[in-house]
Amino acid sequence: MFLDNNKFIQITYHVLKIEHDYNTNFVFIKTSEDYQKNKNSPNLIEIKTGWKLLTWAEHKEIYSSCLKNDSATERLDFIKFRDLKLRTCLKTWDFKNDDGVEVPINDETINNLNPDIASGLIDGFEKLTEPTNED
């Protein structure tokens, strides 16, 4: 019933890096079939991450800070909610820069992530930790 904040959920992502003339896209591999098709690609990147689960207090704080008042109704700023959840829950990864030095997880690093990467990371975490309609 109580969370052990010293234990992390380990999630390994497989990402295909697709380079174009003016930009680079990152596509997260979501099925074992797609992984099998691309497992020998030199453009396949593996990212190992560690995530903490939100406590009720953290969830409340993040949720309430993301509420917007529009006239007489309140609505959730979903983008801000996911951003704060990413910043709060992502605790470890094995990203390294071009010199082989580990990249720290901090606000500056998260702000500079490619949007495909940031979105794919939080999508994977939410898929594993949030109930679906089938649950």
PyMOL commands that set and color helices and strands:
alter all, ss='L'
color gray80, all
select helices_A, chain A and resi 32-38+56-65+78-89+107-111+115-129
alter helices_A, ss='H'
color red, helices_A
select strands_A, chain A and resi 9-19+24-28+44-51+67-70+73-76+90-93
alter strands_A, ss='S'
color yellow, strands_A
deselect
rebuild
show_as cartoon
